[in-house]
Amino acid sequence: MTRMTPPRAVVISALGITQILAWGSTYYLLAVLAEPIARETGWPLTMVVGGLTLGLIAASVVSPRVGNAIQATGGRPVMSASSLIMATGLAGLAFVDHPALYFTVWVLLGIGMGAGLYDAAFATLGRLYGKDARGAITALTLYGGFASTLCWPLSAFLVETLGWRGACLTYAGIHLFINLPLHVFALPRFAPDDPARPRQSRREVLTALLRGRESSGARITLPESDRLVFALLATGLTIGGIASAVLSVHLLTVLQARDIALAAAVGLGALVGPSQVGGRILEMLIGRKFHPLWTAAVSAILIFAGVTLLAGHAPLIALALMLYGAGIGIRSIVRGTLPLALFDPGIYATMMGRLAAPILLLGALSPLAAAWIIDAFGPDLLLVILVALCLTDIILIGLVALAAQRRARLQAQAAEPEGVAAVAGSGQETPVPPRPQ
């Protein structure tokens, strides 16, 4: 019997809506709620914000298991589970009255983020569409770019009308009554058929979710030829994400250190969001004509240029932030499309889970390290370090390209026996001159 798959536009739109609400109610939540929480509870603001850090660490820990689960079951069960976990975490957050409970809830929310934000959504699209998922991934990031734009005002309205606890309960309801139904009814019930993949029972799906792999216990391992490419790519994506993780927290501090008033700094910082969306639209329009390695190189160069202008006390700070914003906007696409282009689409979900772990971990810890650098040495040294990391990112992308080319040559040599080649259009074989040593 043919398995019905919802139209591509329906899948992308559903995931786009759930990504906006998931990002806005978890990752971006404390941008609005941190101060009201600290004011009511009397807890230090740094401790309140530390909940998100702990959540990102938890997300990094579960990401490989999430990738394996999506590989085994398709995205529908995992994304649906993320909605339930986030709803539970947000409902729990509404009733916390002790720091230990607060951090426990953020661990739960972190598990939900690991199972329900970009990496899991990208893995779901890759699992559904294989090599053709690039356009879907790009479209999804366009939706995600509006998460803070839409949810920050919503969070502020909810806090003003219902208090921060009421805001958390409202978001919990949104996950239960909007995100969960969209994941359940808009995503395909089954992953695409593999030649040897039988239809899974509900028990097998649940087992795969809990164990992070199929009930057969088989683990996916990278071929030897892929390991260098994977190591370089993981290092590059992780290092490339540090600048955005740091500046998303400390950008206003850096701008104010340039003698820019807070109101003006906020106005300049607001350029980053539209620039991200602009970069993603540009990639959607012309980026598909090029290999994702070229897109990765462009994003790295834009980020490097923007951070360098900031570090150099350049008067064109607006231009610096626009370049930086466009770069990180494109980078979010690269994070999903480059692994799809470099590795077998059949193991894409597993690769995304493994790549997400170090990215999320350093994304959680690097803002803390940056805060210490600013306090001890000032923002100038921080920017110099970020410039060096951005330059390293460009070099690593070049190394990924070289490693991929080398892998292709080795695979071609392995596929063609030494000294023998088929003559095109005939069934004969002719000797091939030996390669020069």
Secondary structure, DSSP 4 states (H G I P E B T S, - for coil): -PPP---HHHHHHHHHHHHHHHHHHTTTTHHHHHHHHHHHH---HHHHHHHHHHHHHHHHHHHHHHHHHHHHH-HHHHHHHHHHHHHHHHHHHTT--SHHHHHHHHHHHHHHHHHHSHHHHHHHHHHHHGGGGHHHHHHHHHHHTTHHHHHHHHHHHHHHHHHHHHHHHHHHHHIIIIIHHHHHHHS-SSPPPPTT-PPPPHHHHHHHHHHTS-TT-------HHHHHHHHHHHHHHHHHHHHHHHHHHHHHHHHHTTT--HHHHHHHHTTHHHHHHHHHHHHHHHGGGS-HHHHHHHHHHHHHHHHHHHHTT-S-HHHHHHHHHHHHHHHHHHHHHHHHHHS-GGGHHHHHHHHHHHHHHHHHHHHHHHHHHHHHH-HHHHHHHHHHHHHHHHHHHHHHHHHHHHHHHHHHHHHS-TTEEEPTTSS-EEE-PPPP-
